[in-house]
């Protein structure tokens, strides 16, 4: 029989989709106020993988990823997603989102995103939130899975998450 034990604290990352005209600095300030300051961020770049979000967010959507300060209990992921949903509502205009915020927890073995949408490969966490493993760490790098989103498959995105994992590894060893 296995003995239950608490999960090791993880790093909290977030994927951002930002509508044209939204000030990313102001959005990240709002994220800092609701969750934690940003420790590391990618530049925003055009999001061209799908037009799924355009009817709601308009054209010219930009994509970026951030690492937030501190460590987080992975068991809190559903609550974190609910807080990010509140931020999305606060940044909405006339019932349309201008920011899409997708939090996830990262540890040495995996990166797990939160979602409000059920799917066969997602595990229900509670409160209407599901977890999806985006990457597993194998042979020296994070590796996408068959359902991993196309933008998370890009080499510079995988490199960002590998960089965050290296930072997490240093953190676990007691080095900043």
C-alpha positions as CSV (number, residue, x, y, z in Angstrom):
1,X,0.0,0.0,0.0
2,X,1.3,3.4,-0.9
3,X,1.3,6.1,1.8
4,X,-0.3,9.4,0.7
5,X,2.0,12.4,1.0
6,X,1.8,16.0,-0.1
7,X,2.9,16.9,-3.6
8,X,6.1,18.9,-3.9
9,X,5.5,22.6,-4.6
10,X,5.6,23.4,-8.3
11,X,6.3,26.5,-10.4
12,X,3.2,28.3,-11.8
13,X,3.3,29.2,-15.5
14,X,0.7,30.8,-17.6
15,X,-0.1,30.9,-21.3
16,X,-1.4,34.3,-22.5
17,X,-3.5,35.1,-25.5
18,X,-3.9,38.9,-25.8
19,X,-6.2,40.9,-28.1
20,X,-4.9,43.7,-30.2
21,X,-5.0,46.9,-28.3
22,X,-4.5,45.4,-24.8
23,X,-1.5,46.7,-22.9
24,X,0.4,43.6,-21.9
25,X,2.2,45.4,-19.1
26,X,-1.1,46.4,-17.5
27,X,-2.4,42.8,-18.0
28,X,0.7,41.4,-16.3
29,X,0.3,43.9,-13.4
30,X,-3.3,42.6,-13.0
31,X,-1.9,39.0,-13.0
32,X,0.6,40.1,-10.3
33,X,-2.2,41.6,-8.2
34,X,-4.4,38.5,-8.4
35,X,-1.7,35.8,-8.3
36,X,2.0,36.8,-8.2
37,X,4.5,39.0,-10.0
38,X,6.0,37.7,-13.3
39,X,9.5,36.3,-12.9
40,X,10.1,35.5,-16.6
41,X,8.2,36.2,-19.8
42,X,8.5,35.5,-23.5
43,X,7.9,38.2,-26.0
44,X,4.4,38.3,-27.4
45,X,4.2,37.1,-30.9
46,X,1.4,36.7,-33.4
47,X,-0.9,33.7,-32.7
48,X,-1.6,32.0,-36.0
49,X,-2.4,28.4,-35.1
50,X,-6.2,28.7,-35.2
51,X,-8.9,31.2,-35.7
52,X,-10.9,29.7,-32.9
53,X,-10.5,32.8,-30.6
54,X,-11.0,35.5,-33.3
55,X,-14.9,35.7,-33.1
56,X,-14.5,36.6,-29.4
57,X,-11.1,38.3,-29.2
58,X,-10.9,39.8,-32.7
59,X,-7.9,39.7,-35.1
60,X,-4.3,40.3,-34.2
61,X,-4.2,38.0,-31.2
62,X,-0.7,37.7,-29.6
63,X,0.6,34.7,-27.7
64,X,3.1,34.6,-24.8
65,X,4.1,32.6,-21.8
66,X,5.1,33.7,-18.3
67,X,6.5,32.2,-15.1
68,X,5.1,33.6,-11.9
69,X,7.1,34.1,-8.7
70,X,7.1,31.6,-5.9
71,X,6.2,27.9,-5.7
72,X,2.6,26.6,-5.6
73,X,0.7,23.6,-4.4
74,X,-0.3,21.7,-7.5
75,X,-3.5,20.8,-5.6
76,X,-4.5,24.4,-5.9
77,X,-4.6,24.4,-9.7
78,X,-8.4,24.4,-10.0
79,X,-8.6,27.4,-7.7
80,X,-5.9,29.2,-9.6
81,X,-7.8,28.6,-12.9
82,X,-10.9,30.1,-11.3
83,X,-8.9,33.2,-10.3
84,X,-7.5,33.5,-13.8
85,X,-11.1,33.2,-15.2
86,X,-12.1,36.1,-12.9
87,X,-9.2,38.2,-14.4
88,X,-10.4,37.3,-17.9
89,X,-13.9,38.6,-17.0
90,X,-12.4,41.8,-15.5
91,X,-10.6,42.4,-18.8
92,X,-13.6,41.6,-21.0
93,X,-15.4,44.4,-22.9
94,X,-19.0,44.1,-24.0
95,X,-19.0,40.4,-23.0
96,X,-16.0,39.6,-25.1
97,X,-12.7,38.4,-23.7
98,X,-9.6,40.4,-24.5
99,X,-7.3,38.1,-22.6
100,X,-7.1,34.3,-22.3
101,X,-5.1,33.2,-19.3
102,X,-4.2,29.5,-19.0
103,X,-2.4,28.6,-15.8
104,X,-0.4,25.4,-15.3
105,X,2.0,23.8,-12.9
106,X,5.5,22.7,-13.7
107,X,7.7,20.2,-11.9
108,X,10.7,18.1,-12.9
109,X,8.5,15.4,-14.6
110,X,5.7,17.4,-16.4
111,X,3.8,20.5,-17.2
112,X,0.1,20.4,-16.5
113,X,-2.4,23.0,-17.8
114,X,-5.8,23.8,-16.3
115,X,-8.9,23.9,-18.5
116,X,-12.6,24.4,-18.1
117,X,-13.4,22.0,-20.9
118,X,-13.7,18.3,-20.5
119,X,-12.0,15.8,-22.8
120,X,-11.1,12.1,-22.7
121,X,-7.5,12.9,-21.8
122,X,-8.3,15.4,-19.1
123,X,-8.7,14.6,-15.4
124,X,-11.4,16.4,-13.4
125,X,-10.0,18.4,-10.5
126,X,-13.3,19.8,-9.1
127,X,-15.0,23.1,-9.3
128,X,-15.6,22.6,-13.1
129,X,-11.9,22.5,-13.8
130,X,-9.8,19.8,-15.6
131,X,-6.1,19.0,-15.8
132,X,-4.2,18.2,-19.0
133,X,-0.6,17.1,-19.1
134,X,1.0,19.1,-21.9
135,X,4.6,17.8,-21.6
136,X,6.4,15.0,-20.0
137,X,10.2,15.2,-19.4
138,X,12.1,12.5,-21.3
139,X,15.6,12.2,-22.7
140,X,16.7,15.6,-21.5
141,X,13.7,17.7,-22.7
142,X,10.0,18.3,-22.3
143,X,8.1,16.3,-24.9
144,X,4.7,17.1,-26.2
145,X,1.9,14.5,-26.1
146,X,-0.5,13.7,-28.9
147,X,-3.1,16.3,-27.6
148,X,-0.6,19.0,-26.9
149,X,-1.7,22.3,-28.5
150,X,0.2,23.3,-31.7
151,X,1.6,26.5,-30.2
152,X,3.0,24.5,-27.2
153,X,4.8,22.2,-29.7
154,X,6.9,25.1,-31.2
155,X,10.6,24.7,-30.5
156,X,11.0,28.1,-28.9
157,X,8.0,27.4,-26.6
158,X,9.4,24.0,-25.6
159,X,12.7,25.8,-25.0
160,X,11.0,28.3,-22.7
161,X,9.5,25.5,-20.6
162,X,12.8,23.7,-20.5
163,X,14.4,26.9,-19.2
164,X,11.8,27.2,-16.5
165,X,12.3,23.5,-15.6
166,X,16.1,24.2,-15.2
167,X,15.2,27.1,-12.9
168,X,12.9,24.8,-11.0
169,X,15.7,22.2,-10.7
170,X,18.0,24.9,-9.3
171,X,15.3,26.0,-6.9
172,X,14.9,22.5,-5.6
173,X,18.7,22.3,-5.0
174,X,18.5,25.4,-2.9
175,X,20.0,27.8,-5.5
176,X,18.2,30.9,-6.7
